[in-house]
Amino acid sequence: MRFIYLVLLGLSPLWSKAQSFAGDARIRLNTVSMFPAPPTVLWPGVVGNDTAVSSNQFPLRACIRNYVPASDTLRVFLNRQELARERTLKVAKESDGCPGSYSYMRTVPLREGANTIQLQVSNPGGKTSSTLMVKYYKPERRLALVIGNSAYPASAALPNPVNDAQAMAQTLTKLGFKVVLKTDVSRQNMAIEINRFVEELGGYQVGLFYYAGHGLQIDGDNYLVPTDAIPVGREPDKAEIKATCIPTSNLFDQLDKTDALAKIIILDACRNNPFEGTSSRALGNDGGLAEVRSPIGSIIAYSTSPGKKASDGSGQNGLYTKVLLDTMQQPNLPLEMVFKSVAQTVDKESSHSQLPWFNTSITGDFYFLRR
């Protein structure tokens, strides 16, 4: 027994050192490297993992954290199909845009419509999947003719149509339209500009005609009133009004012959009768415009209901155009929803005295703004 005791006594220092060494090993063990946090994926510059583009070549970029290129894995799927792992697929450190992480970049070919891009990133701590929805729409060629007439003689003058037309032209330009803006236009020049617009529309997918100013109906047809159509000091008869104003039926007939996919006609022209004293004798109605057949593939929007009048407004713009300018810049609203929303807002803001109207024969989808 004494021998065994002496042996154990001699080994005790070694056992103590072994315990101390084991404790040191546990302290030095790098559990972060053995069991890292799962990767995270961020899409810089994208809000809500959803974006819309007008090019079919999408520059994909993702910021990836907790990733080691030599050991971890990264897989890329486009519309559920894995993309080839080419040599060009590299993950490189980059301080600008992805601080403290890696930046992954490559160009992805898109199909028209919605595309799903998915990144799957794995490390010893787990696997992360992140999905980005990218909507590709072929850019439409868009052409607009915008006319605003304010400088009518005497009491027929209107303060807002030129302001409305200028604001509309600016907004349409931002929305990708080539815009021709004309203000205070004579009958001859209005006819010339409408003919030019229709002729040029052959090279475009979307055509928009906007008119602000006086307008009226005679015998069920609508007429736009040039600035030189109102005589001073006398009352014209119906035949003279027809001869000096622009019938919308001519514009519609010409638009019918074009191949544009969407034809948008906006008439903010339902103000008071400019031919004072001729309302009952020559025009036979209480003012406003008549509802007429829309050209094939078109939408006709009126600032108020058929046969009713619209206020020219007391501010910088007429009520209808003011609301329309705001609504058409809201993203992802189909064309019909734009005009439905405008009608609801104008009806409410006018205390139900002005209800915009539209009719349409458009079968496809059109958006002023997609995102």
C-alpha positions in Angstrom: 0.0 0.0 0.0 2.8 2.4 0.9 4.3 1.8 -2.6 1.0 2.6 -4.3 0.6 5.8 -2.2 4.1 6.9 -3.1 3.4 6.4 -6.9 0.2 8.4 -6.7 1.9 11.1 -4.8 4.6 11.3 -7.5 2.0 11.5 -10.3 -0.1 14.2 -8.7 1.9 17.1 -10.1 1.6 15.7 -13.6 -2.2 15.3 -13.1 -2.4 18.9 -12.0 -0.5 20.1 -15.0 -2.7 18.1 -17.3 -5.8 19.7 -15.8 -4.3 23.1 -16.2 -3.4 22.4 -19.9 -6.9 21.2 -20.6 -8.3 24.4 -19.1 -6.1 26.5 -21.2 -7.2 24.6 -24.3 -10.8 25.2 -23.6 -10.1 28.9 -23.2 -8.2 29.1 -26.5 -10.8 27.2 -28.5 -12.2 29.4 -31.3 -15.9 28.4 -31.3 -16.7 31.3 -33.6 -14.6 29.9 -36.4 -16.0 26.3 -35.8 -19.6 27.4 -35.4 -20.0 30.8 -37.2 -23.3 32.6 -37.5 -25.3 31.7 -40.7 -24.7 34.0 -43.7 -26.8 37.0 -44.4 -27.7 38.5 -47.8 -28.6 42.1 -48.5 -29.6 43.6 -51.9 -28.1 47.1 -51.9 -30.2 49.8 -53.5 -33.4 47.7 -53.5 -36.4 48.4 -51.2 -38.5 45.4 -50.2 -36.7 42.8 -52.4 -38.7 44.0 -55.4 -37.6 46.1 -58.3 -38.6 46.9 -62.0 -36.1 47.6 -64.8 -36.3 48.4 -68.5 -33.3 46.4 -69.6 -33.1 42.6 -70.0 -29.5 42.6 -68.7 -29.7 43.0 -64.9 -26.6 43.9 -62.9 -27.1 41.6 -60.0 -25.3 42.6 -56.8 -25.6 41.3 -53.3 -23.8 41.9 -50.0 -22.9 38.7 -48.2 -21.8 38.6 -44.5 -20.3 35.7 -42.6 -18.9 34.2 -45.7 -15.5 32.6 -46.5 -14.9 32.2 -50.2 -12.4 29.3 -49.8 -14.7 27.0 -47.8 -18.3 28.2 -48.0 -20.7 27.7 -50.9 -22.8 30.2 -53.0 -25.4 29.1 -55.5 -27.5 31.4 -57.8 -30.9 30.5 -59.3 -32.8 32.4 -61.9 -36.4 31.4 -62.2 -35.6 28.2 -60.4 -32.8 27.2 -62.7 -29.3 27.2 -61.3 -26.9 29.4 -63.2 -23.6 27.9 -64.3 -20.7 28.3 -61.9 -18.4 30.0 -64.3 -14.9 31.4 -63.5 -16.3 34.8 -63.7 -18.5 34.2 -60.7 -16.3 35.6 -58.0 -16.9 36.9 -54.5 -14.5 39.8 -53.8 -14.1 42.1 -50.9 -15.2 45.6 -51.5 -15.3 48.4 -49.0 -17.7 50.6 -51.0 -21.3 49.5 -50.8 -20.9 46.4 -48.7 -18.8 47.4 -45.6 -17.7 44.5 -43.5 -18.9 41.9 -46.0 -18.4 40.6 -49.4 -19.9 41.9 -52.6 -21.1 39.4 -55.2 -21.7 40.7 -58.7 -22.7 39.3 -62.1 -25.0 40.2 -65.0 -28.3 38.2 -65.2 -30.4 37.8 -68.4 -34.0 38.5 -67.7 -37.2 37.4 -69.5 -40.1 39.8 -70.0 -42.3 40.1 -66.9 -41.5 38.9 -63.4 -38.1 37.1 -62.7 -37.1 35.4 -59.4 -33.5 35.5 -58.5 -32.4 33.4 -55.5 -29.1 33.3 -53.7 -28.3 30.3 -51.5 -25.3 30.8 -49.2 -24.0 28.1 -46.8 -21.3 28.0 -44.1 -20.7 25.7 -41.1 -23.2 27.7 -39.2 -26.1 27.1 -41.6 -27.7 28.0 -44.9 -29.4 31.2 -46.0 -31.7 31.7 -49.0 -32.7 35.2 -50.1 -35.0 36.0 -53.1 -35.1 39.1 -55.2 -38.0 39.8 -57.6 -37.0 41.7 -60.7 -39.7 42.8 -63.2 -38.5 43.5 -66.7 -40.7 45.5 -69.1 -39.7 46.4 -72.6 -39.5 50.2 -72.7 -42.4 51.6 -74.7 -41.9 54.5 -77.1 -44.2 57.2 -75.9 -45.4 60.3 -77.7 -47.6 63.1 -76.3 -49.2 66.2 -77.8 -50.2 68.7 -75.1 -52.3 71.8 -75.8 -53.4 74.5 -73.4 -55.5 77.5 -74.5 -56.0 80.4 -72.2 -55.8 83.6 -74.2 -59.4 83.7 -75.4 -60.8 87.2 -76.0 -62.7 89.2 -73.3 -64.7 87.3 -70.8 -63.9 83.9 -72.4 -60.3 84.0 -71.2 -59.2 81.3 -68.8 -56.4 81.5 -66.2 -55.4 77.9 -65.9 -55.2 75.9 -69.1 -51.7 77.1 -70.1 -50.5 76.3 -66.6 -52.2 72.9 -66.8 -50.6 72.1 -70.1 -47.1 73.2 -69.0 -47.4 71.1 -65.8 -48.7 68.1 -67.8 -45.8 68.4 -70.3 -43.2 68.4 -67.5 -44.8 65.3 -65.8 -45.1 63.4 -69.1 -41.5 64.1 -69.9 -40.4 62.6 -66.5 -42.6 59.6 -67.3 -40.7 58.8 -70.5 -42.8 60.6 -73.1 -41.5 62.7 -76.0 -43.7 65.7 -75.6 -44.8 68.4 -78.0 -46.3 71.3 -76.0 -48.4 74.0 -77.7 -50.1 76.9 -75.9 -52.7 79.5 -77.0 -53.0 77.9 -80.5 -55.1 79.1 -83.5 -57.4 76.8 -85.4 -54.9 76.3 -88.3 -52.0 75.5 -86.0 -54.1 73.1 -83.9 -55.1 71.2 -87.0 -51.5 71.1 -88.1 -50.2 69.9 -84.8 -52.9 67.1 -84.5 -52.0 65.9 -88.0 -48.3 65.8 -87.2 -49.0 64.0 -83.9 -51.0 61.3 -85.6 -48.4 60.9 -88.5 -45.5 60.6 -86.0 -47.4 58.2 -83.8 -46.7 55.4 -86.3 -43.3 54.9 -84.7 -44.6 54.7 -81.1 -46.4 52.2 -78.9 -48.2 54.8 -76.8 -49.8 58.0 -77.8 -51.3 60.6 -75.5 -53.3 63.7 -76.4 -54.0 66.2 -73.7 -56.2 69.3 -74.1 -57.0 72.1 -71.6 -59.2 75.0 -72.7 -62.7 75.6 -73.9 -64.7 72.8 -75.4 -68.4 72.2 -76.2 -70.7 69.8 -77.9 -72.9 70.4 -81.0 -75.3 67.7 -82.3 -73.6 65.0 -80.3 -70.0 65.8 -81.4 -67.4 67.5 -79.3 -65.4 70.5 -80.4 -62.1 72.0 -79.1 -62.0 75.8 -79.2 -58.9 77.5 -80.6 -58.0 80.9 -79.3 -59.1 82.6 -82.6 -62.5 80.9 -82.9 -64.4 83.3 -80.7 -65.5 86.5 -82.5 -65.6 89.7 -80.6 -68.8 91.8 -80.5 -71.2 89.3 -82.1 -72.7 85.8 -81.6 -71.7 83.1 -84.1 -74.3 80.6 -85.3 -73.9 76.9 -85.2 -72.4 76.6 -88.7 -69.7 79.1 -87.8 -68.8 77.4 -84.6 -68.4 74.1 -86.4 -66.2 75.7 -89.0 -63.9 77.5 -86.6 -63.5 74.8 -83.9 -61.7 71.4 -84.0 -64.1 68.4 -84.0 -62.7 65.6 -81.8 -64.2 63.1 -84.2 -61.5 63.9 -86.7 -58.8 63.2 -84.2 -60.4 59.9 -83.2 -60.8 58.8 -86.8 -57.1 59.4 -87.4 -56.1 57.6 -84.2 -58.2 54.6 -85.3 -55.9 54.1 -88.2 -52.7 54.0 -86.2 -51.1 50.8 -84.7 -50.3 52.3 -81.3 -51.1 49.8 -78.5 -52.4 52.5 -76.2 -54.1 55.8 -77.2 -54.9 58.1 -74.3 -57.1 61.1 -74.8 -57.5 63.5 -71.9 -60.0 66.4 -72.3 -60.0 69.0 -69.6 -62.4 71.0 -71.7 -65.7 71.1 -70.0 -65.7 74.7 -68.8 -68.4 77.4 -69.3 -69.7 78.0 -72.8 -67.3 80.5 -74.5 -69.9 81.6 -77.1 -72.0 83.6 -74.6 -75.6 84.0 -75.6 -75.6 81.0 -78.0 -76.1 78.2 -75.5 -79.8 77.6 -76.0 -80.1 78.9 -79.6 -77.0 77.4 -81.3 -75.8 74.6 -79.0 -79.0 73.2 -77.6 -77.4 71.9 -74.3 -76.3 73.1 -70.9 -72.6 72.9 -71.7 -70.0 70.2 -71.2 -68.9 67.5 -73.6 -70.8 64.6 -75.1 -69.8 60.9 -74.5 -68.6 59.5 -77.8 -67.2 56.3 -79.1 -63.6 55.7 -78.2 -61.1 54.7 -80.9 -59.9 51.1 -80.9 -57.3 50.5 -78.1 -57.9 53.9 -76.5 -59.2 55.5 -73.4 -61.0 58.9 -73.4 -61.0 60.8 -70.1 -63.2 63.8 -69.4 -62.7 66.2 -66.5 -66.4 65.8 -65.6 -69.4 63.8 -66.5 -70.9 64.0 -70.0 -73.0 67.2 -70.4 -71.7 68.7 -67.2 -69.3 71.6 -66.6 -66.0 71.6 -64.7 -64.5 74.4 -62.7 -61.4 76.1 -64.1 -60.1 76.2 -60.6 -58.9 79.0 -58.3 -55.3 77.9 -57.9 -52.4 77.3 -60.2 -54.1 74.4 -61.9 -57.6 73.2 -62.5 -58.9 70.7 -60.0 -59.0 67.8 -62.4 -55.5 68.3 -63.8 -54.0 68.9 -60.4 -55.3 65.6 -59.1 -54.4 63.8 -62.3 -50.8 65.0 -62.2 -50.4 63.6 -58.7 -52.1 60.3 -59.4 -50.3 59.4 -62.7 -47.0 59.5 -60.9 -48.0 56.9 -58.4 -46.1 53.7 -59.2 -47.7 50.4 -60.4 -51.2 51.8 -61.0 -52.9 50.4 -64.1 -54.2 53.0 -66.5 -57.9 52.4 -65.6 -57.1 52.7 -61.9 -55.4 56.0 -62.4 -58.6 57.5 -63.8 -60.8 55.8 -61.2 -58.7 57.2 -58.4 -58.8 60.7 -60.0 -62.6 60.5 -60.3 -63.0 59.6 -56.6 -60.6 62.3 -55.4 -62.1 65.1 -57.6 -65.7 64.1 -56.6 -64.7 64.3 -53.0 -62.7 67.6 -53.2 -65.5 69.3 -55.3 -68.1 68.3 -52.7 -69.7 66.0 -55.3 -70.2 68.8 -57.9 -67.7 67.4 -60.4 -67.3 63.8 -61.2 -64.7 62.9 -63.9 -65.6 60.3 -66.5 -63.8 58.0 -68.9 -64.6 55.2 -71.3 -62.1 52.7 -72.8 -61.5 50.0 -75.3 -57.9 49.2 -74.2 -57.4 45.5 -73.7 -53.8 45.4 -72.6 -52.0 46.9 -69.6 -50.4 50.3 -69.4 -48.7 52.0 -66.5 -47.4 55.5 -66.4 -44.8 54.4 -63.9 -43.5 51.0 -62.9 -41.2 50.2 -60.0 
